[in-house]
C-alpha cells in the first residue's frame, strides 16, 4: 500500500499541540501484519525486568507515525533510565526553572539565545509549529542551565524536537534529563571530543562489518573526503531520513541507546550500496555528476524501503554487541586523548570540567566498559605506531 499524506479532515489526535501534521506521510500497517502490541504489553515487560524481550518488541512492532501509543511509550522508555543524577526531573522542577530563567511561563515571542552546545545549522524542527519551535528552544535552554557541563551536543536539539511531536513540554524536558544523565547506556554525547569519537567509531565498525558498502564509498572519493562524509553520519539520520523512518528509529533508541544510531548509519550504507552499484542506477548517475556525498544525501531523503524493512536491515547486521561497540568507542577515545596530549593540541574541546578533572560522562564511559574491556600489554613502539597511523 502506498504511503498517504494526512489531510486536514483525517488528522488523528495523537500529536501534541505543537505540531502541524498536514504533510506528514503515513505508512499504513500491512493488512496481513500481526496485531501491534499495546502500552500494557510494554509496561508488563518493564515491570518484569524483561528488557531483552522489550528490545525485540520495539524493533518488530511497526507502529505508524499516527499511532496513539507514543505519548505514553516514549516517557515510559525514558523513565527507566532514571538515576540519582536525574534529580533535575522532579515534578515541578522544569516550570520552576522556566520562571527563574525567563521570568514567566509564557512562551517568549522573541528568539531565545540557545546554549553554546547547540549547532545552529542543525536546529531541525520537523513538523513543529512556530510555538513548537519556541518550546524546543526553551527546553534546550533550561537543559543547558541545569547541566552546565554539557560542552558540545548538537543532537540534543533534534531529539528534543522529535519528542515534542508526541509529548508535553515538561515531559520532553524530563525525558531529555534521563537521556543526558543516563549511567548504564550512552544516549547523547556531550563533548566535542566524544562527538568526534562517534564518527570515527562508525567509520571503523562500518569498514569491518559492512565492508562492501564501505569500500564502495571509499572508491568514489579520496580518504579525506570519505572522512568528511563519515563526520556527518548523524545527519544522514536526523537531516536525511524521512520522518516515518526517524520515528521508528527513535522508538528503539529510547530503549537501547546510541548503538541504534550506529546500526542505522550502517543500514543506510548497505541500502545505498545496493541501490547505487548498478551503472543504470539514478544514484550512480548522481555520484558521477555531483559526488558520492550528494548521492548519499539524495538517497537518504528518498529512502526506497519501508521503516520496518529498514530496521530489519539495521538489526540484521551481525557482531555488533553493546560490549564490542563500547570497546571500539573507548579505544578510539583513548587514542584521540593520547594524540591530543602528545601533540599538545588545544583544538579539541577536552572532556574536562573547569577544574581539569574528567567530567561525569567520561567517568560513565569508563565504568560502562570496565567489565568488558580487556587491556593487552603491547610494546611501546606498537602503541606509538597505532597512534601515529590512526
C-alpha positions as CSV (number, residue, x, y, z in Angstrom):
1,X,0.0,0.0,0.0
2,X,1.4,3.4,-0.9
3,X,2.1,6.0,1.8
4,X,-0.5,8.6,2.3
5,X,-0.3,12.3,3.3
6,X,-2.5,13.3,6.2
7,X,-5.3,15.6,5.2
8,X,-7.0,18.2,7.4
9,X,-10.1,16.1,7.7
10,X,-8.4,12.9,8.9
11,X,-5.8,14.2,11.3
12,X,-5.8,11.9,14.3
13,X,-5.5,13.5,17.7
14,X,-2.2,11.7,18.5
15,X,0.3,14.6,18.0
16,X,1.0,17.3,20.6
17,X,-0.5,20.8,20.2
18,X,2.9,21.9,18.9
19,X,2.6,20.0,15.7
20,X,1.1,20.9,12.3
21,X,0.6,17.3,11.0
22,X,-0.5,18.3,7.5
23,X,2.1,16.9,5.1
24,X,3.2,14.1,7.4
25,X,3.5,10.9,5.4
26,X,1.9,7.9,7.0
27,X,2.9,4.3,6.0
28,X,-0.1,2.2,6.9
29,X,0.3,-1.2,8.6
30,X,0.1,-4.2,6.2
31,X,-3.3,-5.8,6.3
32,X,-1.7,-9.2,6.9
33,X,0.6,-8.0,9.7
34,X,0.2,-9.3,13.2
35,X,-1.7,-7.1,15.6
36,X,0.5,-4.4,17.2
37,X,1.5,-4.7,20.8
38,X,-0.1,-2.2,23.3
39,X,1.3,0.1,26.0
40,X,0.2,-2.6,28.5
41,X,2.5,-5.1,26.9
42,X,5.4,-2.7,27.2
43,X,4.6,-1.9,30.9
44,X,4.4,-5.6,31.7
45,X,7.8,-6.3,30.3
46,X,9.4,-3.3,32.1
47,X,7.8,-4.4,35.4
48,X,9.2,-7.9,34.9
49,X,12.6,-6.6,34.1
50,X,12.5,-8.3,30.7
51,X,14.5,-5.7,28.8
52,X,15.7,-8.0,26.1
53,X,12.2,-9.0,25.3
54,X,11.2,-5.3,25.2
55,X,14.1,-4.7,22.8
56,X,12.6,-7.1,20.3
57,X,9.1,-5.9,20.8
58,X,10.2,-2.3,20.0
59,X,12.1,-3.5,16.9
60,X,9.4,-5.6,15.5
61,X,6.2,-3.5,16.1
62,X,5.9,-1.1,13.3
63,X,3.6,1.5,14.9
64,X,2.8,4.1,12.2
65,X,3.6,7.8,12.9
66,X,0.0,8.5,13.7
67,X,-0.4,5.7,16.3
68,X,-1.5,6.9,19.7
69,X,1.0,4.7,21.7
70,X,3.9,7.2,21.7
71,X,2.5,9.8,24.1
72,X,2.8,7.1,26.8
73,X,5.5,4.9,25.2
74,X,8.3,7.5,24.9
75,X,8.1,8.8,28.5
76,X,7.9,5.3,29.8
77,X,11.0,4.2,27.9
78,X,12.9,7.3,29.1
79,X,11.9,7.0,32.7
80,X,13.5,3.5,33.0
81,X,16.9,5.3,32.7
82,X,16.3,7.5,35.7
83,X,19.0,7.6,38.4
84,X,20.3,9.8,41.2
85,X,21.9,12.2,38.6
86,X,18.5,12.9,37.0
87,X,17.0,14.6,40.1
88,X,16.6,17.7,37.9
89,X,13.5,15.9,36.5
90,X,11.5,16.1,39.8
91,X,7.8,17.1,39.4
92,X,7.5,20.9,39.0
93,X,11.3,21.4,38.6
94,X,11.1,22.3,34.9
95,X,8.5,25.1,35.4
96,X,10.4,26.5,38.4
97,X,13.5,26.7,36.2
98,X,11.5,28.3,33.4
99,X,10.3,31.0,35.8
100,X,13.8,31.5,37.1
101,X,15.4,31.7,33.7
102,X,12.8,33.6,31.7
103,X,10.7,35.3,34.4
104,X,7.5,33.9,33.0
105,X,5.9,30.7,31.9
106,X,4.5,32.3,28.7
107,X,6.3,31.2,25.6
108,X,8.6,34.0,24.5
109,X,7.8,35.7,21.2
110,X,11.4,36.7,20.6
111,X,14.1,34.2,19.7
112,X,15.8,32.6,22.7
113,X,19.6,32.5,22.9
114,X,20.4,28.8,22.7
115,X,23.2,27.2,24.8
116,X,26.6,27.0,23.1
117,X,26.4,23.2,22.8
118,X,23.7,23.6,20.1
119,X,24.8,23.5,16.5
120,X,22.8,26.4,14.8
121,X,22.9,24.8,11.4
122,X,21.2,21.6,12.8
123,X,18.2,23.0,14.7
124,X,15.8,20.7,12.9
125,X,12.2,21.1,14.0
126,X,10.4,18.8,11.5
127,X,6.7,19.4,11.7
128,X,6.6,21.7,14.8
129,X,4.7,24.9,14.6
130,X,6.3,28.3,15.5
131,X,5.1,27.7,19.1
132,X,6.6,24.3,18.9
133,X,10.0,25.6,17.9
134,X,9.8,28.1,20.7
135,X,9.1,25.3,23.1
136,X,12.1,23.3,21.9
137,X,14.3,26.4,22.3
138,X,13.0,26.8,25.9
139,X,13.5,23.1,26.8
140,X,17.0,23.1,25.4
141,X,17.9,26.4,27.2
142,X,16.7,25.1,30.6
143,X,18.6,21.9,30.0
144,X,21.7,24.0,29.4
145,X,21.2,25.8,32.8
146,X,20.6,22.5,34.6
147,X,23.6,20.7,33.1
148,X,26.3,23.3,32.6
149,X,29.0,20.7,31.9
150,X,27.4,19.9,28.5
151,X,30.0,21.3,26.2
152,X,29.0,20.2,22.7
153,X,25.9,18.2,21.9
154,X,24.3,19.0,18.5
155,X,21.9,16.1,18.6
156,X,20.1,17.4,21.7
157,X,18.0,19.9,19.7
158,X,16.6,17.4,17.0
159,X,15.9,14.7,19.6
160,X,14.1,17.2,21.7
161,X,12.1,18.4,18.7
162,X,11.1,14.8,17.8
163,X,9.9,14.2,21.4
164,X,7.7,17.3,21.3
165,X,5.7,15.8,18.4
166,X,4.1,13.4,20.9
167,X,4.5,14.6,24.5
168,X,4.2,17.7,26.6
169,X,6.9,20.3,27.1
170,X,7.6,19.2,30.7
171,X,7.6,15.5,29.8
172,X,10.0,16.4,27.0
173,X,12.4,18.1,29.4
174,X,12.2,15.2,31.8
175,X,12.9,12.7,29.1
176,X,16.0,14.7,27.9
177,X,17.2,14.7,31.5
178,X,17.0,10.9,31.7
179,X,18.9,10.5,28.5
180,X,21.6,13.1,29.3
181,X,22.2,11.7,32.8
182,X,22.0,8.0,32.0
183,X,24.8,5.9,33.5
184,X,24.2,2.5,32.1
185,X,23.9,3.5,28.5
186,X,25.1,6.3,26.3
187,X,22.4,8.2,24.5
188,X,23.8,11.6,23.8
189,X,27.5,12.6,23.6
190,X,28.2,15.9,25.4
191,X,31.7,17.0,24.4
192,X,33.4,17.8,21.1
193,X,35.9,15.0,21.6
194,X,33.2,12.4,22.2
195,X,31.3,13.7,19.2
196,X,34.5,13.0,17.1
197,X,34.8,9.6,18.7
198,X,31.3,8.6,17.5
199,X,32.0,9.3,13.8
200,X,35.4,7.5,14.0
201,X,33.6,4.6,15.7
202,X,31.0,4.5,12.9
203,X,33.8,4.5,10.3
204,X,35.7,1.7,12.0
205,X,32.8,-0.7,12.6
206,X,31.5,0.0,9.1
207,X,34.8,-0.9,7.5
208,X,34.8,-4.2,9.4
209,X,31.1,-5.2,9.4
210,X,29.8,-3.7,6.1
211,X,32.9,-3.9,4.0
212,X,31.3,-3.9,0.6
213,X,29.4,-0.6,1.2
214,X,32.4,1.0,3.0
215,X,34.7,0.1,0.1
216,X,32.1,1.4,-2.4
217,X,32.1,4.7,-0.6
218,X,35.9,4.9,-0.5
219,X,36.2,4.0,-4.1
220,X,34.3,7.1,-5.2
221,X,36.3,9.7,-3.2
222,X,39.6,10.2,-1.6
223,X,40.3,9.4,2.1
224,X,39.9,12.9,3.4
225,X,36.6,13.3,1.6
226,X,35.4,9.9,2.9
227,X,36.2,11.0,6.4
228,X,34.2,14.2,5.9
229,X,31.2,12.1,4.8
230,X,31.5,9.9,8.0
231,X,31.8,13.1,10.1
232,X,28.2,13.8,9.0
233,X,26.9,10.4,9.8
234,X,24.4,11.5,12.4
235,X,22.9,14.0,9.9
236,X,22.3,11.2,7.4
237,X,19.8,10.2,10.1
238,X,18.4,13.4,11.6
239,X,18.5,15.5,8.4
240,X,18.3,12.9,5.7
241,X,15.8,10.2,6.6
242,X,12.0,10.5,6.1
243,X,10.1,11.3,9.2
244,X,8.3,8.0,9.4
245,X,11.7,6.2,9.4
246,X,13.1,8.5,12.0
247,X,10.2,8.0,14.4
248,X,10.6,4.2,14.4
249,X,14.3,4.6,14.9
250,X,13.6,6.8,18.0
251,X,11.3,4.1,19.3
252,X,14.3,1.7,19.6
253,X,16.8,4.4,20.5
254,X,15.0,5.4,23.7
255,X,15.4,1.9,25.0
256,X,18.8,0.7,23.5
257,X,20.8,3.9,23.3
258,X,23.2,5.3,20.7
259,X,24.1,1.9,19.2
260,X,20.8,2.1,17.4
261,X,22.1,5.2,15.5
262,X,25.3,3.2,14.7
263,X,23.2,0.4,13.2
264,X,21.0,3.0,11.4
265,X,24.1,4.6,9.7
266,X,25.4,1.2,8.6
267,X,21.9,0.2,7.2
268,X,22.0,3.4,5.2
269,X,25.4,2.4,3.7
270,X,24.1,-1.1,3.0
271,X,21.0,0.1,1.2
272,X,22.8,2.9,-0.6
273,X,25.4,0.4,-1.9
274,X,22.6,-2.0,-3.0
275,X,20.7,0.8,-4.9
276,X,23.8,2.6,-6.3
277,X,26.1,-0.2,-7.6
278,X,24.3,-0.7,-10.9
279,X,25.6,1.5,-13.7
280,X,22.0,2.3,-14.6
281,X,21.1,3.5,-11.1
282,X,19.9,7.1,-10.7
283,X,22.2,7.3,-7.6
284,X,25.2,6.2,-9.7
285,X,24.4,9.0,-12.1
286,X,24.2,11.4,-9.2
287,X,27.6,10.2,-8.0
288,X,29.1,10.9,-11.4
289,X,27.5,14.3,-11.6
290,X,27.8,15.7,-8.1
291,X,29.8,13.2,-6.0
292,X,29.1,10.4,-3.6
293,X,28.2,12.6,-0.7
294,X,25.5,14.3,-2.7
295,X,24.2,10.9,-3.9
296,X,24.1,9.6,-0.3
297,X,22.1,12.7,0.8
298,X,19.6,12.2,-2.0
299,X,19.3,8.5,-1.2
300,X,18.5,9.1,2.5
301,X,15.8,11.6,1.6
302,X,14.2,9.2,-0.9
303,X,14.7,6.1,1.2
304,X,13.1,3.4,-1.0
305,X,12.3,0.8,1.7
306,X,9.6,1.0,4.4
307,X,10.6,1.8,8.0
308,X,10.2,-1.8,9.1
309,X,12.3,-3.1,6.2
310,X,14.9,-0.5,7.1
311,X,15.0,-1.7,10.7
312,X,15.3,-5.3,9.6
313,X,18.4,-4.4,7.7
314,X,19.8,-2.4,10.6
315,X,19.3,-5.0,13.2
316,X,20.3,-7.8,10.9
317,X,24.0,-6.7,11.0
318,X,25.8,-9.4,13.0
319,X,28.6,-9.0,15.5
320,X,27.5,-5.6,16.9
321,X,27.1,-6.3,20.5
322,X,27.0,-3.4,23.0
323,X,30.2,-4.7,24.6
324,X,32.0,-4.7,21.2
325,X,30.8,-1.2,20.3
326,X,31.8,0.1,23.7
327,X,35.3,-1.4,23.3
328,X,35.8,0.3,19.9
329,X,34.4,3.5,21.4
330,X,36.7,3.6,24.4
331,X,39.7,2.5,22.4
332,X,39.1,5.3,19.9
333,X,38.6,7.8,22.8
334,X,41.9,6.7,24.4
335,X,43.8,7.1,21.1
336,X,42.3,10.6,20.5
337,X,43.2,11.7,24.0
338,X,46.7,10.4,23.7
339,X,47.2,12.2,20.4
340,X,45.9,15.4,21.9
341,X,48.4,15.1,24.8
342,X,51.3,14.1,22.6
343,X,50.8,17.0,20.1
344,X,49.8,19.5,22.8
345,X,46.8,20.4,20.6
346,X,44.1,22.6,22.0
347,X,41.9,22.3,19.0
348,X,39.6,19.7,20.6
349,X,37.4,20.6,23.5
350,X,38.6,18.2,26.1
351,X,36.2,16.1,28.2
352,X,37.2,18.0,31.3
353,X,35.5,20.1,33.9
354,X,36.6,23.6,34.8
355,X,38.9,22.0,37.5
356,X,40.6,20.0,34.7
357,X,39.1,16.7,36.1
358,X,37.3,14.2,33.9
359,X,33.7,15.1,33.6
360,X,30.8,12.8,34.5
361,X,30.3,11.5,31.1
362,X,33.9,10.4,30.7
363,X,33.7,8.6,34.1
364,X,30.5,6.9,33.0
365,X,32.0,5.7,29.7
366,X,34.9,4.1,31.5
367,X,32.6,2.5,34.1
368,X,30.3,1.1,31.4
369,X,33.0,-0.9,29.7
370,X,35.4,-1.7,32.6
371,X,34.0,-5.2,32.9
372,X,34.3,-5.9,29.2
373,X,37.5,-4.0,28.2
374,X,40.5,-6.3,28.0
375,X,43.8,-4.5,28.2
376,X,46.6,-6.3,26.4
377,X,50.2,-5.5,27.0
378,X,52.0,-4.3,23.9
379,X,55.4,-2.8,23.1
380,X,55.5,1.0,23.4
381,X,56.6,1.1,19.8
382,X,53.4,-0.6,18.7
383,X,51.2,1.8,20.7
384,X,53.0,4.8,19.3
385,X,52.7,3.4,15.8
386,X,49.0,2.9,16.2
387,X,48.6,6.5,17.5
388,X,50.5,8.0,14.6
389,X,48.7,6.0,11.9
390,X,45.2,6.5,13.3
